[in-house]
Amino acid sequence: MFEAGFLLWGGFAAIVAFLLALDLGVFHRTAHAVSLKEATIWTAVWITVGCLFGLAIYLFWGDLVPATAYTNEEAALAYFTGYLIEKALAVDNIFVFVLIFGYFSVPAAYQHRVLFWGILGAIAMRTVLIFAGVALISAFHWVIYLFGAFLVLTGIKMLVMKAGGFEPEKNPLVKLARRLMPITPEYAGERFFVRRPNAAGAVVLMATPLFLVLLLVEFTDLVFAVDSIPAILAITQEPFLVLTSNVFAILGLRSMYFMLADVVPKFVYLKPALSGILVWVGVKMLLVDVYKIPTGVSLGLVAAILAVAIVASVLKNRRDARALAPAA
C-alpha cells in the first residue's frame, strides 16, 4: 500500500511540477500580454491534461490502490465530478480577478506572473484545507452535516445577495501590508519587491503594487476555496481524488482568465447556476446517512445546470443585442 501511495502521489507531483516549469520557464519566460489565441490553446492543454489524468484513474486506479473501497468507475466519476464543480466555481474567481487587475491598472504583460504565483499559493492552501477537511470528517462524522448546511446557506446567499462595490484598499491583508512595509507608488516591471531609498535616504526593501495584487489574488482564492473544497468533499473524502481534481481544475485558471475575462460578465445566469450547484451538493451531504446519491447523478446534474445556464445566457445576450439594434 505504501508503494502504491508513493507511485500515485509522486506521479501526480511530478506531472504538476513539470507542467508548471514548462509553463513559466519556457512558454512564459518573458513577460508579455497573453493573446486570446494563446490563452485558448493553453486552456485546451490544461483541460486535456485534466481529462487524461481522469482517464488514467479509470484505467489504473484498482491496480495502484488494491485496498481501495472504490471501483475504477467510481473513482473516475468522483474525480470528474469534483473537477467539473471546481471548474465551474473557478469562473467566479475570474470575475473577481478582472476587478482586481482593473482597480490596480495592472499591465497586461504582468498579469500572468501574478496568476502563476497565485496558483502556487492556492495549491499550497488548498492542500492544507483538503487534508484538514478529510481529517475532520474522519474523526467527527457529524462535521459533514456542518459542511452540508454551510454549502446550502452559501448557495442561498449567493443567489439573493447583490454585488457590492469593490474596495480592495479595505481588505485586511492590504491594510496590514501597508502598515508593515513601504510600497512603491509605481510598478517595477514584473517584480514584487525592489530596493529603493526611503525618505531618510537609506536603501530599503519595498513592495510594489504588484505584490498587493498578489495578496488579493491569494485572499480571493482562499475565500472561494472555503466554498469549493466542502463541495468536493460532498462527492468523495478520498484525499487523492479531492486534491487532484481540485489542482487540475485550478491549474487552468490563468489561461481561462485570459480567454474569458472579457465575456464572463455576459454569463448572466452563471451565478444562479453556481448557487444551485452549491445547494445541491450541500443537500447531498446532509442526506449522506439517509440516502447516498450516486456520484453519476451528481455529475450529470452539475453538467446539466451549467449547460442550461450557458445556453440561457447566450440566448439572453442575443435577444438584448437584437433589441438594441437599430430598426432596418
C-alpha positions in Angstrom: 0.0 0.0 0.0 2.9 2.4 0.8 4.4 1.7 -2.6 1.1 2.3 -4.4 0.6 5.6 -2.4 4.1 6.7 -3.4 3.5 6.0 -7.1 0.2 7.9 -7.0 1.4 11.0 -5.1 4.8 11.0 -6.7 3.4 10.7 -10.2 0.9 13.5 -9.6 3.5 15.8 -8.1 5.9 15.1 -11.0 3.3 15.9 -13.6 2.3 19.2 -11.9 5.9 20.3 -11.3 6.8 19.5 -14.9 3.9 21.4 -16.4 4.4 24.4 -14.2 8.1 24.6 -15.0 7.2 24.3 -18.7 4.6 27.0 -18.4 6.7 29.6 -16.7 10.2 28.6 -17.6 9.7 28.0 -21.3 6.4 29.5 -22.7 6.2 32.5 -20.4 9.8 33.1 -19.7 9.5 36.7 -21.0 6.7 38.9 -19.7 4.1 39.6 -22.4 0.4 40.2 -22.8 -1.3 36.8 -23.4 -3.3 36.8 -26.6 -6.7 35.2 -26.9 -5.3 32.5 -29.2 -2.5 31.6 -26.7 -5.0 31.6 -23.8 -7.4 29.3 -25.8 -4.6 26.9 -26.6 -3.3 26.7 -23.0 -6.9 26.3 -21.8 -7.3 23.3 -24.1 -4.0 21.9 -23.0 -4.9 22.1 -19.3 -8.4 20.6 -19.8 -6.8 17.8 -21.9 -4.3 17.1 -19.2 -7.0 17.0 -16.5 -9.2 14.7 -18.6 -6.2 12.4 -19.3 -5.5 12.2 -15.6 -9.1 11.2 -15.0 -8.8 8.6 -17.8 -5.7 7.2 -16.1 -7.6 6.9 -12.8 -10.4 5.0 -14.7 -7.8 2.6 -16.2 -5.3 2.0 -13.3 -7.0 3.0 -10.0 -7.6 -0.5 -8.8 -4.1 -1.7 -9.8 -2.4 1.2 -7.9 -4.7 1.1 -4.9 -5.7 -2.5 -4.4 -7.2 -1.9 -1.0 -9.5 0.9 -2.2 -13.2 1.0 -1.5 -13.8 2.5 -4.9 -14.1 0.7 -8.2 -12.2 2.2 -11.2 -15.5 3.7 -12.5 -16.5 5.2 -9.1 -13.1 6.7 -8.6 -13.1 8.3 -12.1 -16.7 9.6 -11.6 -15.7 11.2 -8.3 -12.7 12.8 -9.9 -14.6 14.2 -12.9 -17.4 15.4 -10.7 -15.0 17.3 -8.4 -13.2 18.6 -11.4 -16.3 20.0 -13.0 -17.6 21.6 -9.8 -14.2 23.3 -9.3 -14.0 24.4 -12.9 -17.5 26.0 -12.6 -16.7 27.8 -9.3 -13.4 29.0 -10.8 -15.3 31.1 -13.3 -16.5 33.2 -10.4 -12.8 33.7 -9.4 -12.2 35.1 -12.9 -14.7 37.9 -12.4 -13.0 39.0 -9.2 -9.6 38.9 -10.9 -10.9 41.2 -13.6 -12.0 43.7 -10.9 -8.6 43.4 -9.1 -6.5 43.9 -12.2 -8.7 46.7 -13.3 -8.6 48.5 -10.0 -4.8 48.4 -9.8 -4.4 49.0 -13.5 -2.1 46.0 -13.8 -0.3 46.0 -17.2 -1.4 43.0 -19.3 2.2 41.8 -19.6 2.4 41.2 -15.8 -0.9 39.6 -15.1 0.3 36.1 -16.0 3.1 36.3 -13.4 0.7 37.3 -10.7 -1.7 34.5 -11.5 1.1 31.9 -11.8 2.4 32.6 -8.3 -1.2 33.0 -7.1 -1.9 29.5 -8.3 1.1 28.1 -6.5 -0.1 29.7 -3.3 -3.6 28.3 -4.0 -2.3 24.8 -4.4 -0.5 25.0 -1.0 -3.5 26.5 0.8 -5.9 24.0 -0.7 -3.7 21.0 0.1 -3.8 22.0 3.8 -7.5 22.7 3.7 -8.3 19.4 2.0 -6.4 17.2 4.4 -7.8 19.2 7.3 -11.3 18.7 6.0 -10.8 15.0 5.4 -9.3 14.5 8.9 -12.2 16.4 10.5 -14.8 14.2 8.7 -12.9 11.0 9.6 -12.6 12.0 13.2 -16.0 13.6 13.7 -18.6 12.3 11.2 -21.1 15.0 12.3 -18.9 17.6 10.7 -20.2 16.5 7.3 -23.6 18.0 8.3 -22.0 21.3 9.2 -20.3 21.3 5.8 -23.6 20.5 4.1 -25.6 23.2 5.9 -22.8 25.7 5.2 -23.0 24.9 1.4 -26.8 25.2 1.4 -26.6 28.6 3.2 -23.8 29.8 0.9 -25.7 28.8 -2.2 -28.8 30.7 -1.0 -26.7 33.7 0.0 -25.0 33.7 -3.4 -28.4 33.8 -5.1 -30.0 36.6 -3.0 -27.0 38.9 -2.4 -26.4 41.8 -4.7 -22.9 42.6 -5.9 -21.4 45.4 -3.8 -18.8 47.9 -4.6 -15.3 46.6 -5.0 -12.9 48.2 -2.5 -9.6 46.3 -2.3 -8.0 49.0 -0.2 -10.3 48.0 2.7 -9.1 44.4 2.5 -7.4 43.5 5.8 -4.4 41.9 4.1 -3.8 45.1 2.0 -4.1 47.3 5.2 -1.6 45.0 7.0 0.9 45.1 4.2 0.8 48.9 4.0 1.5 49.0 7.8 4.3 46.5 7.7 6.3 47.6 4.7 6.7 50.6 2.4 5.0 50.3 -1.0 6.4 51.9 -4.2 3.9 54.2 -5.9 4.6 52.6 -9.3 5.2 49.2 -10.8 8.8 48.0 -11.2 8.4 45.6 -14.1 7.1 42.2 -13.0 8.9 42.3 -9.7 7.1 42.0 -6.4 9.9 43.7 -4.3 12.6 46.2 -5.1 15.3 48.1 -3.2 14.8 51.8 -3.2 15.9 54.8 -1.0 13.4 55.8 1.6 12.6 59.4 2.9 15.8 59.3 5.0 18.0 58.3 2.1 18.6 54.7 3.3 18.1 51.9 0.7 15.4 49.6 2.0 13.4 46.7 0.6 10.0 47.9 -0.7 7.0 46.0 -2.0 5.5 47.0 -5.4 1.8 47.4 -6.2 2.1 44.0 -7.9 2.7 42.4 -4.5 -0.6 43.9 -3.2 -2.3 42.5 -6.3 -0.8 39.0 -5.5 -2.0 39.3 -1.9 -5.6 40.0 -3.1 -5.5 37.1 -5.6 -4.4 34.7 -2.8 -7.1 36.1 -0.5 -9.7 35.7 -3.2 -8.8 32.1 -3.8 -8.9 31.3 0.0 -12.4 32.7 0.2 -13.5 30.6 -2.8 -11.7 27.5 -1.5 -13.9 27.7 1.6 -16.9 27.0 -0.7 -15.4 24.7 -3.3 -13.5 22.2 -1.0 -16.6 21.3 1.1 -18.4 20.9 -2.3 -15.9 18.3 -3.5 -15.8 16.6 -0.1 -19.6 16.1 -0.6 -18.6 13.9 -3.6 -15.7 11.9 -2.0 -13.5 12.0 1.0 -10.6 10.2 -0.7 -7.8 12.8 -0.3 -6.1 11.9 -3.6 -9.2 12.3 -5.7 -10.2 15.5 -3.9 -6.8 17.1 -4.2 -6.1 16.0 -7.8 -9.5 17.1 -9.1 -9.1 20.4 -7.3 -5.5 21.1 -8.5 -6.0 20.1 -12.1 -9.1 22.4 -12.3 -7.3 25.5 -10.9 -4.1 24.9 -12.9 -6.0 26.1 -16.0 -7.4 29.1 -14.2 -4.8 31.5 -15.6 -5.4 30.7 -19.2 -9.2 30.6 -18.6 -8.9 34.2 -17.2 -7.2 35.5 -20.3 -9.7 33.7 -22.5 -12.9 34.6 -20.6 -12.1 37.9 -18.9 -14.0 40.0 -21.5 -17.0 37.7 -21.7 -17.6 36.4 -18.1 -19.9 39.3 -17.3 -22.1 38.1 -20.2 -22.8 34.8 -18.4 -25.7 36.4 -16.6 -27.2 33.1 -15.4 -23.9 31.7 -14.1 -24.4 33.0 -10.5 -27.8 31.3 -10.1 -26.3 28.1 -11.6 -23.4 28.1 -9.2 -25.9 28.8 -6.4 -27.9 25.8 -7.4 -24.8 23.6 -7.6 -23.7 24.5 -4.0 -27.2 23.9 -2.7 -27.4 20.5 -4.4 -24.0 19.3 -3.1 -25.0 20.6 0.4 -28.2 18.6 0.3 -26.2 15.6 -0.9 -24.0 16.0 2.3 -27.0 16.4 4.6 -28.6 13.2 3.2 -25.4 11.1 3.3 -26.7 8.8 6.1 -30.2 8.7 4.8 -29.7 8.1 1.1 -26.4 8.1 -0.8 -27.0 9.9 -4.0 -25.0 8.2 -6.8 -22.0 10.2 -8.0 -23.0 9.7 -11.6 -26.3 11.5 -10.8 -24.4 14.4 -9.3 -22.1 14.7 -12.3 -25.0 14.7 -14.7 -27.0 17.2 -12.7 -24.0 19.6 -12.4 -23.2 19.4 -16.1 -26.9 20.0 -16.9 -27.2 23.0 -14.7 -24.1 24.6 -16.2 -25.2 23.8 -19.8 -28.6 25.4 -19.2 -27.0 28.5 -17.6 -24.6 28.9 -20.5 -27.3 28.4 -23.2 -29.8 30.7 -21.4 -27.1 33.4 -21.1 -26.2 33.2 -24.8 -29.9 33.4 -25.8 -30.5 36.4 -23.5 -27.4 38.2 -24.9 -28.7 37.6 -28.4 -32.2 38.9 -27.5 -30.7 42.0 -25.9 -28.4 42.6 -28.9 -31.4 42.4 -31.3 -33.4 44.8 -29.0 -30.7 47.4 -29.1 -30.0 47.0 -32.8 -31.4 49.9 -34.9 -34.5 49.1 -36.9 -33.9 48.5 -40.6 
